[in-house]
């Protein structure tokens, strides 16, 4: 079982859901994204994200050689950003909604810009739900925020 507490593992969190779509449409998009992750043979797990106060099905994906495929998927699903957590637990949002910058390295070409949002940290449910953004891993009943 993958645990969001794993140290020395970098990962991304992405969703296929969009605000404004019906629950049925978002369920279909999430199922479709999950099947693509299975086809890519990446290590992933379904989690729940609250982003800007809205609950959405999301996927934790360990960073692998398929990172560019994951970024491409997020773009195809019209996502504003993906959460990127490095092996030291530093978290950034990689924004996808604008064209790539003209000069950039291989990974950064896929993002308009990054915003460092702090350390990905496990917290109590009470602390998490008081935030506009948090992650809930229902497999281990863990709540996480960036601070």
DRENPA-3360 file (N, C-alpha, C; in nm, 2 decimals, always signed):
BEGIN
1 = XXXXXXXX = +0.08/-0.12/+0.00/+0.00/+0.00/+0.00/+0.09/+0.12/+0.00 ~ +0.06/+0.22/-0.09/+0.14/+0.34/-0.09/+0.09/+0.43/+0.02 ~ +0.18/+0.50/+0.09/+0.15/+0.58/+0.20/+0.20/+0.72/+0.16 ~ +0.12/+0.82/+0.18/+0.16/+0.96/+0.15/+0.27/+1.00/+0.25 ~ +0.29/+0.93/+0.36/+0.40/+0.96/+0.45/+0.53/+0.91/+0.41 ~ +0.54/+0.83/+0.30/+0.67/+0.78/+0.26/+0.77/+0.89/+0.24 ~ +0.88/+0.87/+0.31/+0.99/+0.97/+0.30/+1.08/+0.93/+0.18 ~ +1.15/+1.03/+0.13/+1.24/+1.01/+0.01/+1.17/+0.97/-0.11;
9 = XXXXXXXX = +1.04/+0.99/-0.12/+0.96/+0.96/-0.25/+0.90/+1.09/-0.30 ~ +0.93/+1.12/-0.42/+0.86/+1.24/-0.48/+0.74/+1.19/-0.55 ~ +0.64/+1.28/-0.56/+0.51/+1.24/-0.62/+0.44/+1.36/-0.67 ~ +0.34/+1.34/-0.75/+0.25/+1.45/-0.79/+0.11/+1.40/-0.76 ~ +0.02/+1.50/-0.74/-0.12/+1.48/-0.72/-0.19/+1.56/-0.83 ~ -0.28/+1.48/-0.90/-0.36/+1.54/-1.01/-0.50/+1.49/-1.01 ~ -0.59/+1.56/-1.07/-0.73/+1.53/-1.08/-0.77/+1.54/-1.23 ~ -0.88/+1.48/-1.26/-0.94/+1.50/-1.39/-1.07/+1.58/-1.38;
17 = XXXXXXXX = -1.11/+1.61/-1.26/-1.24/+1.68/-1.23/-1.23/+1.83/-1.26 ~ -1.34/+1.89/-1.30/-1.35/+2.03/-1.32/-1.47/+2.08/-1.25 ~ -1.46/+2.20/-1.19/-1.57/+2.27/-1.13/-1.66/+2.31/-1.24 ~ -1.79/+2.29/-1.22/-1.89/+2.32/-1.32/-1.94/+2.20/-1.40 ~ -1.87/+2.09/-1.39/-1.92/+1.97/-1.46/-2.01/+1.89/-1.36 ~ -2.10/+1.81/-1.41/-2.19/+1.73/-1.32/-2.11/+1.62/-1.25 ~ -2.16/+1.57/-1.14/-2.10/+1.46/-1.07/-2.07/+1.34/-1.16 ~ -2.17/+1.32/-1.25/-2.16/+1.20/-1.34/-2.04/+1.22/-1.44;
25 = XXXXXXXX = -2.03/+1.34/-1.49/-1.92/+1.37/-1.58/-1.78/+1.36/-1.51 ~ -1.78/+1.42/-1.39/-1.65/+1.41/-1.32/-1.61/+1.27/-1.28 ~ -1.71/+1.19/-1.25/-1.69/+1.04/-1.22/-1.63/+0.97/-1.34 ~ -1.69/+1.00/-1.45/-1.64/+0.94/-1.58/-1.50/+0.99/-1.61 ~ -1.47/+1.11/-1.59/-1.33/+1.17/-1.61/-1.23/+1.10/-1.52 ~ -1.27/+1.09/-1.39/-1.18/+1.02/-1.29/-1.16/+0.88/-1.33 ~ -1.26/+0.81/-1.37/-1.24/+0.67/-1.41/-1.15/+0.65/-1.53 ~ -1.17/+0.74/-1.62/-1.09/+0.74/-1.75/-0.94/+0.77/-1.71;
33 = XXXXXXXX = -0.92/+0.87/-1.62/-0.78/+0.90/-1.58/-0.72/+0.78/-1.51 ~ -0.80/+0.72/-1.42/-0.74/+0.60/-1.35/-0.70/+0.49/-1.45 ~ -0.79/+0.47/-1.55/-0.75/+0.36/-1.65/-0.62/+0.40/-1.72 ~ -0.60/+0.52/-1.75/-0.48/+0.57/-1.82/-0.36/+0.54/-1.73 ~ -0.37/+0.57/-1.60/-0.26/+0.55/-1.50/-0.23/+0.40/-1.50 ~ -0.33/+0.31/-1.50/-0.31/+0.17/-1.50/-0.24/+0.13/-1.63 ~ -0.28/+0.19/-1.74/-0.21/+0.15/-1.87/-0.07/+0.20/-1.87 ~ -0.04/+0.31/-1.80/+0.10/+0.36/-1.80/+0.19/+0.28/-1.70;
41 = XXXXXXXX = +0.12/+0.19/-1.62/+0.19/+0.11/-1.52/+0.26/+0.19/-1.42 ~ +0.20/+0.30/-1.38/+0.27/+0.39/-1.27/+0.21/+0.35/-1.14 ~ +0.28/+0.38/-1.03/+0.24/+0.35/-0.90/+0.15/+0.47/-0.86 ~ +0.02/+0.44/-0.83/-0.07/+0.55/-0.79/-0.17/+0.50/-0.69 ~ -0.25/+0.59/-0.63/-0.36/+0.56/-0.55/-0.46/+0.67/-0.55 ~ -0.59/+0.64/-0.54/-0.69/+0.74/-0.53/-0.69/+0.80/-0.40 ~ -0.71/+0.93/-0.40/-0.72/+1.01/-0.27/-0.83/+1.12/-0.29 ~ -0.85/+1.19/-0.19/-0.95/+1.30/-0.20/-0.87/+1.43/-0.18;
49 = XXXXXXXX = -0.89/+1.53/-0.26/-0.83/+1.66/-0.25/-0.94/+1.76/-0.23 ~ -0.92/+1.86/-0.15/-1.00/+1.98/-0.14/-0.91/+2.09/-0.19 ~ -0.96/+2.15/-0.30/-0.88/+2.25/-0.37/-0.98/+2.37/-0.39 ~ -0.93/+2.48/-0.33/-1.01/+2.61/-0.33/-1.15/+2.58/-0.27 ~ -1.15/+2.49/-0.17/-1.28/+2.46/-0.10/-1.37/+2.36/-0.16 ~ -1.33/+2.30/-0.28/-1.41/+2.21/-0.35/-1.35/+2.07/-0.34 ~ -1.43/+1.97/-0.30/-1.38/+1.83/-0.29/-1.38/+1.77/-0.43 ~ -1.26/+1.70/-0.46/-1.25/+1.63/-0.58/-1.17/+1.50/-0.57;
57 = XXXXXXXX = -1.21/+1.40/-0.65/-1.13/+1.28/-0.66/-1.00/+1.31/-0.73 ~ -0.89/+1.27/-0.66/-0.75/+1.30/-0.72/-0.67/+1.17/-0.71 ~ -0.55/+1.18/-0.77/-0.46/+1.06/-0.77/-0.32/+1.10/-0.73 ~ -0.27/+1.03/-0.63/-0.13/+1.04/-0.59/-0.06/+0.95/-0.69 ~ +0.05/+1.00/-0.76/+0.13/+0.93/-0.85/+0.27/+0.95/-0.82 ~ +0.34/+0.84/-0.79/+0.49/+0.85/-0.77/+0.56/+0.90/-0.89 ~ +0.65/+0.99/-0.88/+0.72/+1.04/-0.99/+0.81/+0.94/-1.05 ~ +0.80/+0.92/-1.18/+0.87/+0.82/-1.26/+0.92/+0.88/-1.39;
65 = XXXXXXXX = +0.96/+0.80/-1.48/+1.00/+0.84/-1.61/+0.88/+0.88/-1.69 ~ +0.76/+0.86/-1.64/+0.63/+0.90/-1.70/+0.58/+1.04/-1.66 ~ +0.67/+1.11/-1.60/+0.63/+1.25/-1.55/+0.57/+1.33/-1.66 ~ +0.63/+1.33/-1.78/+0.58/+1.41/-1.89/+0.44/+1.36/-1.93 ~ +0.42/+1.23/-1.93/+0.28/+1.18/-1.96/+0.18/+1.23/-1.85 ~ +0.22/+1.23/-1.73/+0.13/+1.28/-1.62/+0.10/+1.43/-1.64 ~ +0.20/+1.51/-1.68/+0.18/+1.65/-1.70/+0.08/+1.66/-1.82 ~ +0.11/+1.59/-1.93/+0.02/+1.59/-2.05/-0.12/+1.56/-2.01;
73 = XXXXXXXX = -0.14/+1.45/-1.93/-0.28/+1.42/-1.89/-0.35/+1.53/-1.82 ~ -0.27/+1.59/-1.73/-0.33/+1.70/-1.65/-0.38/+1.81/-1.74 ~ -0.29/+1.84/-1.84/-0.33/+1.95/-1.94/-0.45/+1.90/-2.02 ~ -0.45/+1.78/-2.07/-0.56/+1.73/-2.15/-0.70/+1.74/-2.07 ~ -0.69/+1.72/-1.94/-0.81/+1.73/-1.86/-0.84/+1.87/-1.81 ~ -0.76/+1.97/-1.87/-0.79/+2.11/-1.84/-0.76/+2.16/-1.70 ~ -0.67/+2.09/-1.63/-0.64/+2.12/-1.50/-0.56/+2.25/-1.49 ~ -0.59/+2.33/-1.39/-0.51/+2.46/-1.36/-0.37/+2.43/-1.32;
81 = XXXXXXXX = -0.35/+2.33/-1.24/-0.22/+2.30/-1.18/-0.22/+2.15/-1.13 ~ -0.10/+2.11/-1.10/-0.08/+1.98/-1.03/+0.01/+2.01/-0.91 ~ -0.01/+1.93/-0.80/+0.07/+1.94/-0.68/+0.20/+1.85/-0.70 ~ +0.31/+1.91/-0.68/+0.44/+1.84/-0.69/+0.51/+1.84/-0.56 ~ +0.54/+1.72/-0.51/+0.60/+1.71/-0.38/+0.74/+1.64/-0.40 ~ +0.85/+1.70/-0.35/+0.98/+1.64/-0.37/+1.01/+1.55/-0.26 ~ +1.13/+1.48/-0.27/+1.17/+1.38/-0.17/+1.19/+1.44/-0.03 ~ +1.20/+1.58/-0.02/+1.22/+1.64/+0.11/+1.08/+1.70/+0.16;
89 = XXXXXXXX = +0.98/+1.66/+0.09/+0.84/+1.70/+0.13/+0.80/+1.84/+0.10 ~ +0.89/+1.91/+0.02/+0.86/+2.05/-0.02/+0.75/+2.04/-0.13 ~ +0.65/+2.12/-0.13/+0.54/+2.11/-0.22/+0.53/+2.24/-0.30 ~ +0.50/+2.22/-0.43/+0.48/+2.33/-0.52/+0.36/+2.30/-0.61 ~ +0.30/+2.41/-0.65/+0.19/+2.39/-0.75/+0.26/+2.43/-0.89 ~ +0.25/+2.34/-0.98/+0.30/+2.36/-1.12/+0.18/+2.40/-1.20 ~ +0.17/+2.53/-1.24/+0.06/+2.58/-1.32/+0.07/+2.54/-1.46 ~ -0.05/+2.49/-1.52/-0.05/+2.43/-1.65/-0.13/+2.51/-1.75;
97 = XXXXXXXX = -0.20/+2.62/-1.71/-0.30/+2.68/-1.79/-0.25/+2.78/-1.89 ~ -0.12/+2.82/-1.88/-0.07/+2.91/-1.98/+0.04/+2.85/-2.07 ~ +0.07/+2.90/-2.18/+0.17/+2.84/-2.26/+0.30/+2.84/-2.19 ~ +0.39/+2.74/-2.23/+0.52/+2.73/-2.17/+0.61/+2.85/-2.19 ~ +0.69/+2.88/-2.10/+0.79/+2.99/-2.12/+0.89/+2.95/-2.23 ~ +0.94/+3.05/-2.30/+1.02/+3.03/-2.42/+1.16/+2.96/-2.38 ~ +1.22/+2.99/-2.27/+1.34/+2.93/-2.23/+1.32/+2.86/-2.10 ~ +1.34/+2.73/-2.10/+1.32/+2.65/-1.98/+1.39/+2.52/-2.00;
105 = XXXXXXXX = +1.41/+2.45/-1.88/+1.47/+2.32/-1.89/+1.35/+2.22/-1.93 ~ +1.39/+2.09/-1.94/+1.30/+1.99/-1.99/+1.17/+1.98/-1.91 ~ +1.18/+1.98/-1.78/+1.05/+1.97/-1.70/+0.98/+2.10/-1.70 ~ +1.05/+2.21/-1.67/+0.99/+2.34/-1.65/+0.92/+2.39/-1.78 ~ +0.95/+2.34/-1.90/+0.88/+2.38/-2.02/+0.73/+2.34/-2.01 ~ +0.70/+2.25/-1.93/+0.56/+2.20/-1.92/+0.48/+2.29/-1.83 ~ +0.54/+2.38/-1.76/+0.46/+2.46/-1.66/+0.48/+2.61/-1.69 ~ +0.37/+2.68/-1.67/+0.38/+2.83/-1.69/+0.46/+2.88/-1.58;
113 = XXXXXXXX = +0.44/+2.84/-1.45/+0.52/+2.88/-1.34/+0.49/+2.79/-1.22 ~ +0.58/+2.79/-1.13/+0.57/+2.71/-1.00/+0.54/+2.81/-0.89 ~ +0.47/+2.76/-0.79/+0.45/+2.84/-0.66/+0.48/+2.74/-0.55 ~ +0.58/+2.78/-0.47/+0.62/+2.70/-0.35/+0.51/+2.72/-0.25 ~ +0.45/+2.61/-0.20/+0.34/+2.63/-0.10/+0.37/+2.57/+0.03 ~ +0.50/+2.53/+0.05/+0.54/+2.48/+0.19/+0.57/+2.34/+0.19 ~ +0.57/+2.28/+0.31/+0.60/+2.14/+0.33/+0.48/+2.06/+0.34 ~ +0.47/+1.95/+0.27/+0.36/+1.86/+0.27/+0.36/+1.79/+0.41;
121 = XXXXXXXX = +0.26/+1.81/+0.49/+0.27/+1.77/+0.63/+0.14/+1.70/+0.68 ~ +0.15/+1.59/+0.75/+0.03/+1.53/+0.80/-0.02/+1.61/+0.93 ~ -0.15/+1.63/+0.93/-0.21/+1.71/+1.04/-0.34/+1.64/+1.09 ~ -0.40/+1.70/+1.19/-0.52/+1.65/+1.24/-0.64/+1.68/+1.14 ~ -0.74/+1.60/+1.15/-0.86/+1.63/+1.07/-0.91/+1.78/+1.09 ~ -0.91/+1.81/+1.22/-0.96/+1.95/+1.26/-0.88/+2.06/+1.19 ~ -0.75/+2.04/+1.19/-0.66/+2.14/+1.12/-0.68/+2.14/+0.97 ~ -0.69/+2.02/+0.91/-0.71/+2.01/+0.77/-0.83/+2.08/+0.72;
129 = XXXXXXXX = -0.95/+2.05/+0.78/-1.07/+2.10/+0.73/-1.09/+2.24/+0.76 ~ -1.01/+2.31/+0.84/-1.01/+2.45/+0.85/-0.94/+2.53/+0.74 ~ -0.88/+2.45/+0.65/-0.81/+2.51/+0.53/-0.89/+2.50/+0.41 ~ -0.86/+2.59/+0.31/-0.93/+2.58/+0.18/-0.87/+2.47/+0.09 ~ -0.75/+2.42/+0.12/-0.69/+2.32/+0.04/-0.63/+2.21/+0.14 ~ -0.66/+2.09/+0.11/-0.60/+1.98/+0.19/-0.62/+1.85/+0.11 ~ -0.54/+1.75/+0.16/-0.55/+1.61/+0.10/-0.60/+1.52/+0.21 ~ -0.68/+1.43/+0.17/-0.73/+1.32/+0.26/-0.70/+1.19/+0.19;
137 = XXXXXXXX = -0.62/+1.10/+0.26/-0.59/+0.97/+0.22/-0.68/+0.87/+0.30 ~ -0.79/+0.83/+0.24/-0.88/+0.75/+0.31/-0.83/+0.61/+0.33 ~ -0.72/+0.57/+0.27/-0.67/+0.44/+0.29/-0.60/+0.43/+0.43 ~ -0.54/+0.54/+0.47/-0.48/+0.54/+0.60/-0.53/+0.64/+0.70 ~ -0.65/+0.70/+0.66/-0.72/+0.80/+0.74/-0.63/+0.92/+0.77 ~ -0.55/+0.96/+0.68/-0.45/+1.07/+0.70/-0.49/+1.20/+0.63 ~ -0.47/+1.31/+0.70/-0.50/+1.44/+0.64/-0.37/+1.52/+0.63 ~ -0.35/+1.59/+0.52/-0.23/+1.66/+0.49/-0.26/+1.80/+0.44;
145 = XXX = -0.17/+1.89/+0.47/-0.17/+2.03/+0.42/-0.03/+2.07/+0.39 ~ -0.02/+2.18/+0.32/+0.11/+2.23/+0.29/+0.13/+2.36/+0.38 ~ +0.23/+2.36/+0.46/+0.26/+2.48/+0.55/+0.40/+2.50/+0.56;
% end
